[in-house]
Amino acid sequence: MPVFDNIRLLITSSDVLHSWAVPALGIKMDACPGRLNQVGLNIGYPGVFYGQCSELCGVYHGFMPISVHGVSAERFIARYRFQD
């Protein structure tokens, strides 16, 4: 994700309740089946930020790591440019 930019995350689930959490970014949002939640994010510096699902959502709960990569806007655009 680009750093120094306002980002809106849309979070949902297809099976059970999850709680998308990345403590280093100050983000924790529930993912509920049938509901679309949103949260704002602004990454202050480049880096890799780790989190996890913080809801006991099932048997594979321990295998749900989250990583957010903060990169410069130029690098983000070069990597994720939409093709026509």
C-alpha positions as CSV (number, residue, x, y, z in Angstrom):
1,M,0.0,0.0,0.0
2,P,1.2,3.5,-0.7
3,V,2.6,5.5,2.3
4,F,1.6,9.1,3.1
5,D,-1.8,8.6,1.4
6,N,-5.3,8.2,2.7
7,I,-6.6,4.6,2.1
8,R,-10.0,3.2,2.6
9,L,-10.2,-0.5,3.4
10,L,-13.4,-2.4,2.8
11,I,-13.6,-5.5,4.9
12,T,-16.0,-8.4,4.8
13,S,-16.1,-12.2,5.3
14,S,-17.6,-15.1,3.4
15,D,-17.7,-17.7,6.2
16,V,-17.5,-16.6,9.9
17,L,-16.6,-13.6,12.0
18,H,-13.0,-12.5,11.7
19,S,-11.3,-9.5,13.3
20,W,-8.7,-7.9,10.9
21,A,-6.0,-6.4,13.2
22,V,-2.6,-4.8,12.5
23,P,-1.6,-3.2,15.9
24,A,1.4,-1.3,14.5
25,L,-1.0,0.7,12.2
26,G,-3.6,1.1,14.9
27,I,-6.2,-0.9,12.9
28,K,-8.7,-3.5,14.1
29,M,-11.9,-4.1,12.2
30,D,-14.4,-6.9,12.3
31,A,-15.2,-8.8,9.2
32,C,-18.8,-10.1,9.3
33,P,-20.5,-12.3,6.7
34,G,-23.1,-10.3,4.8
35,R,-21.8,-6.9,6.0
36,L,-19.3,-4.5,4.4
37,N,-17.3,-2.6,7.0
38,Q,-14.8,0.2,6.2
39,V,-11.9,1.8,8.0
40,G,-9.5,4.5,7.1
41,L,-5.7,4.0,7.0
42,N,-2.7,6.3,6.5
43,I,0.7,4.6,6.7
44,G,3.3,7.0,8.0
45,Y,6.5,5.4,6.8
46,P,7.6,2.5,4.5
47,G,7.9,-1.0,6.0
48,V,6.2,-4.3,6.6
49,F,3.5,-4.4,9.3
50,Y,2.3,-7.6,10.7
51,G,-1.0,-8.6,12.3
52,Q,-3.4,-11.4,12.7
53,C,-7.0,-12.4,13.0
54,S,-7.9,-11.6,16.6
55,E,-11.2,-13.4,16.7
56,L,-11.5,-17.2,17.5
57,C,-13.0,-18.0,14.1
58,G,-12.4,-21.7,13.8
59,V,-9.9,-24.5,13.6
60,Y,-7.3,-22.7,11.4
61,H,-7.4,-19.4,13.4
62,G,-3.7,-19.7,14.2
63,F,-2.8,-19.8,10.5
64,M,-4.3,-16.4,9.5
65,P,-1.4,-14.0,9.5
66,I,-1.7,-10.5,8.0
67,S,1.1,-8.5,6.4
68,V,0.8,-5.0,5.0
69,H,3.6,-3.7,2.9
70,G,4.0,0.1,2.9
71,V,5.9,1.4,-0.2
72,S,6.3,4.7,-2.0
73,A,3.5,5.9,-4.2
74,E,5.8,5.6,-7.3
75,R,6.6,2.0,-6.5
76,F,3.0,1.2,-5.8
77,I,1.8,2.6,-9.1
78,A,4.6,0.9,-11.0
79,R,3.7,-2.5,-9.5
80,Y,-0.1,-2.3,-9.4
81,R,-0.7,-0.3,-12.6
82,F,-4.1,-1.3,-14.1
83,Q,-3.8,-2.6,-17.7
84,D,-6.3,-1.4,-20.3
